[in-house]
Amino acid sequence: MSTTTQSQQLRRISSFAPADMLRFFWEQNRTMTILFFASFITMVGAFIGMAVDPRMVLEQSTWTKTAKFSISFMFYAPTMIWMFSYLERPRIKGFVLHGTAALLLVELALIVIQGMRGERMHFNYTSPLNATLYNIMTVSIIIFYIVSIIGGIFLVMTRLTDRTYTWSMRTGMVLMLIGFGLGFLMTGPSADQMAVFESGSTPDFIGAHTVGAPDGSAGIPFFGWSVNYGDLRIAHFIGIHGAQFMLLVGWLVMSGGVRFGWSERTRLSLVWGAALSYGGLVTLVTWQALRGQSL
């Protein structure tokens, strides 16, 4: 690919001022932009709650989950808008962006509700209301994942003027879908929960983040990842944010190509090396968690 083509691609990536970028997001997809702003508002509210509300859930502030998910959605929304701005299929783009954003707004609302109530969101069957809220989230996330896969298929088939950026976007989308999929590893009952089922009762919680101990053991500050046992949230988190990582790699490699005159083969090798390394990291932390080993 010529240096001129790389330069044009780079100008598109880096030419926006913040106000222009927000305007661009709004023009591309309003629902996803609303998700971004809603996440910002709930993030601010969650940090205030962490400072003033003494209630704890799983040894963390009841507002910590709201803060974590809000930050994650704030990265997710502009990433999706940016990647799908290259998709020249308006109906598919609208279906994927409107659909995933609406479903995540539902999830965000449920997390805020449970934060306000001081209750666990995930795996919670301690009352009919908690079970209903968790089941709503479960259904919405399954639909979200299906829509995301549909969008990912079309995005992977998209070709840009620069093969380097094409493959950084494709591999980033695949890594993100793998990360989302790893979340389903948490939904099955643990050994202790299976024992409750086998005794003829129903456990209060079905599913767990932690492998080798109940949820709520000592964890890394804010993230909450267990420091003594396996924790499936680590691979889930790293995989999801593979999209941001690979887009950054694509931008850096294209910048290096323009500045140092790297050949297309060199640039593609760097992108694929980064993608395979990141995929190896996701595999490693998944294997660690399933073995019950802490990070």
C-alpha positions in Angstrom: 0.0 0.0 0.0 1.4 3.4 -0.9 2.6 6.0 1.6 -0.1 8.4 0.2 -2.9 5.9 1.0 -1.5 5.4 4.5 -1.3 9.1 5.1 -4.9 9.5 4.1 -6.0 6.8 6.5 -4.0 8.4 9.3 -5.5 11.8 8.6 -9.0 10.3 9.0 -8.0 8.7 12.3 -6.4 11.7 13.9 -8.0 14.8 12.4 -10.9 15.2 14.8 -10.9 17.6 17.7 -13.0 16.4 20.6 -16.1 18.4 19.7 -15.8 17.2 16.1 -15.4 13.6 17.3 -18.6 13.8 19.3 -20.4 15.3 16.4 -19.1 12.5 14.2 -20.3 9.9 16.7 -23.8 11.5 16.9 -24.1 11.5 13.1 -22.9 7.9 12.8 -25.3 6.5 15.5 -27.3 8.3 18.1 -28.1 5.3 20.3 -24.5 4.3 20.7 -23.6 8.0 21.4 -26.4 8.1 24.1 -24.8 4.9 25.6 -21.5 6.8 25.8 -23.0 9.8 27.6 -25.2 7.6 29.9 -22.1 5.7 30.9 -20.2 8.9 31.7 -23.1 10.1 33.9 -23.4 6.7 35.7 -19.6 6.6 36.1 -19.6 10.0 37.8 -22.5 9.0 40.0 -20.8 5.7 40.9 -17.6 7.4 42.0 -19.7 9.7 44.2 -21.5 6.7 45.6 -18.2 5.0 46.4 -17.2 8.0 48.3 -20.3 8.6 50.4 -22.2 5.2 50.5 -20.7 2.8 53.1 -22.6 -0.3 51.9 -20.5 -3.2 50.6 -21.2 -6.0 48.2 -18.6 -8.8 47.9 -16.1 -6.8 49.9 -16.4 -3.8 47.6 -18.6 -0.7 47.5 -22.0 -1.4 46.1 -21.2 1.2 43.4 -18.0 -0.4 42.2 -19.7 -2.6 39.6 -21.5 0.4 38.2 -18.2 2.3 37.9 -16.4 -0.6 36.2 -19.1 -1.3 33.7 -19.6 2.4 33.0 -15.9 2.9 32.2 -15.9 -0.2 30.0 -19.0 1.0 28.0 -17.4 4.4 27.6 -14.5 2.7 25.7 -16.8 0.3 23.9 -19.2 2.8 22.4 -16.8 5.0 20.5 -14.8 1.9 19.4 -17.9 0.4 17.8 -18.9 3.7 16.2 -15.5 4.1 14.7 -15.1 0.6 13.4 -18.6 0.4 11.9 -18.1 3.8 10.3 -16.1 1.9 7.7 -19.0 -0.5 7.0 -20.8 0.5 3.8 -24.0 -1.3 4.6 -26.3 1.3 6.4 -29.0 -1.2 7.4 -26.6 -3.7 8.9 -24.6 -0.9 10.6 -27.8 0.6 12.1 -29.1 -2.8 13.2 -25.8 -3.7 15.0 -25.1 -0.3 16.6 -28.7 0.5 17.6 -29.3 -3.0 18.8 -26.1 -3.5 20.9 -26.3 0.0 22.3 -30.0 -0.4 23.4 -29.2 -3.8 25.0 -26.2 -2.4 26.9 -28.4 0.5 28.1 -30.7 -2.1 29.6 -27.7 -3.8 31.3 -26.4 -0.5 32.6 -29.9 0.4 34.0 -30.1 -3.0 35.8 -26.6 -2.6 37.3 -27.5 0.8 38.6 -30.7 -0.5 40.1 -28.9 -3.2 41.9 -26.2 -0.8 43.0 -28.9 1.5 44.5 -30.4 -1.5 46.3 -27.1 -2.8 47.6 -27.6 -6.2 45.9 -25.4 -8.4 43.8 -26.3 -8.2 40.1 -24.9 -11.4 38.6 -26.0 -14.9 39.4 -28.4 -13.6 42.1 -31.4 -15.8 42.9 -31.8 -14.7 46.5 -35.3 -13.3 45.9 -37.9 -13.2 43.1 -36.9 -9.6 42.2 -33.2 -10.3 42.1 -33.8 -13.4 40.0 -36.0 -11.5 37.6 -33.5 -8.7 37.1 -30.7 -11.2 36.5 -32.7 -13.2 34.1 -33.5 -10.0 32.1 -29.8 -9.3 32.0 -29.0 -12.8 30.9 -31.5 -12.7 28.0 -30.4 -9.3 26.9 -26.7 -10.3 26.9 -27.4 -13.4 24.8 -29.2 -11.3 22.2 -26.4 -8.8 22.4 -23.8 -11.5 21.7 -25.8 -12.8 18.7 -26.1 -9.3 17.2 -22.4 -8.7 17.9 -21.5 -11.8 16.0 -23.6 -10.8 13.1 -21.9 -7.4 13.1 -18.5 -9.0 13.5 -19.1 -11.2 10.4 -19.9 -8.2 8.2 -17.0 -6.1 9.7 -14.5 -8.9 9.1 -15.6 -8.9 5.4 -15.0 -5.2 5.1 -11.9 -4.1 3.2 -10.2 -0.7 3.8 -7.7 1.0 1.5 -4.9 0.0 3.9 -4.6 -3.7 4.6 -2.7 -3.0 7.9 -5.7 -1.1 9.3 -8.1 -3.7 7.9 -6.5 -6.5 9.7 -6.0 -4.6 13.0 -9.8 -3.9 12.9 -10.7 -7.5 12.0 -8.5 -9.1 14.6 -9.6 -6.6 17.2 -13.3 -7.4 16.5 -12.5 -11.2 16.8 -10.7 -10.7 20.1 -13.6 -8.7 21.5 -16.1 -11.4 20.5 -13.9 -14.0 22.1 -13.8 -11.9 25.3 -17.6 -11.5 25.3 -17.9 -15.3 24.8 -15.7 -16.0 27.8 -18.2 -14.4 30.0 -20.5 -17.4 29.5 -17.9 -19.6 31.4 -19.1 -17.8 34.5 -22.8 -18.7 34.2 -22.6 -22.4 35.0 -23.1 -23.6 38.6 -19.9 -24.2 40.6 -19.2 -27.5 42.4 -20.7 -26.2 45.6 -23.8 -25.0 43.8 -24.2 -28.3 42.1 -24.0 -30.0 45.5 -26.9 -27.9 46.6 -28.9 -28.9 43.5 -28.1 -32.5 44.1 -29.4 -32.2 47.7 -32.8 -31.2 46.3 -32.5 -27.5 47.1 -31.8 -24.4 45.0 -28.7 -22.3 45.7 -29.0 -18.6 46.2 -26.4 -18.0 43.5 -26.0 -19.9 40.2 -22.7 -19.1 38.5 -19.5 -17.5 39.8 -16.6 -15.3 38.8 -14.1 -17.2 41.1 -12.8 -20.7 40.5 -11.8 -22.6 43.6 -13.6 -20.5 46.2 -16.9 -18.6 46.6 -17.1 -15.1 45.1 -16.0 -12.3 47.5 -12.5 -13.5 48.5 -9.7 -10.9 48.7 -9.2 -9.1 45.4 -7.2 -6.5 43.5 -8.5 -3.0 44.5 -11.3 -1.7 42.3 -11.1 -4.6 39.8 -11.9 -7.1 42.5 -10.1 -9.9 40.8 -9.2 -12.7 43.3 -5.6 -12.6 44.5 -5.8 -16.2 45.9 -7.9 -18.1 43.4 -8.8 -18.3 39.7 -11.0 -15.4 38.4 -12.7 -15.6 35.0 -13.3 -11.9 34.9 -9.7 -11.3 34.0 -9.8 -13.1 30.6 -13.3 -11.6 30.0 -12.0 -8.1 30.5 -8.7 -8.5 28.6 -10.5 -10.1 25.6 -13.2 -7.5 25.4 -10.7 -4.7 25.2 -8.7 -6.4 22.5 -10.6 -4.2 20.0 -9.1 -1.0 21.5 -5.7 -2.6 21.7 -5.6 -3.7 18.0 -7.0 -0.3 16.8 -4.1 1.4 18.7 -1.6 -1.1 17.2 -3.0 -0.4 13.7 -2.6 3.3 14.1 0.9 3.0 15.5 2.0 0.6 12.8 0.6 2.8 10.0 2.3 5.8 11.6 5.5 3.9 11.6 5.0 2.9 8.0 4.6 6.5 7.0 7.6 7.7 9.1 10.0 4.9 8.4 8.9 3.6 5.1 8.0 0.1 6.4 6.8 -2.2 3.7 3.3 -3.7 3.7 4.7 -7.0 4.6 6.5 -5.6 7.7 3.4 -3.7 8.8 1.1 -6.8 8.4 3.7 -8.9 10.3 3.6 -6.4 13.2 -0.2 -6.4 13.3 -0.5 -10.2 13.2 2.3 -10.5 15.8 0.4 -8.2 18.1 -2.9 -10.0 17.5 -1.4 -13.4 18.1 0.4 -12.2 21.3 -2.8 -10.7 22.6 -4.7 -13.8 21.8 -2.1 -15.8 23.6 -2.5 -13.6 26.7 -6.2 -14.2 26.7 -5.7 -17.9 26.4 -3.1 -17.9 29.2 -5.3 -16.0 31.7 -8.3 -18.2 30.8 -6.2 -21.3 31.5 -5.0 -19.8 34.8 -8.5 -19.1 35.9 -9.9 -22.5 35.0 -7.0 -24.1 37.0 -8.0 -22.0 40.0 -4.7 -20.0 39.8 -4.7 -16.3 40.6 -3.2 -13.7 38.2 
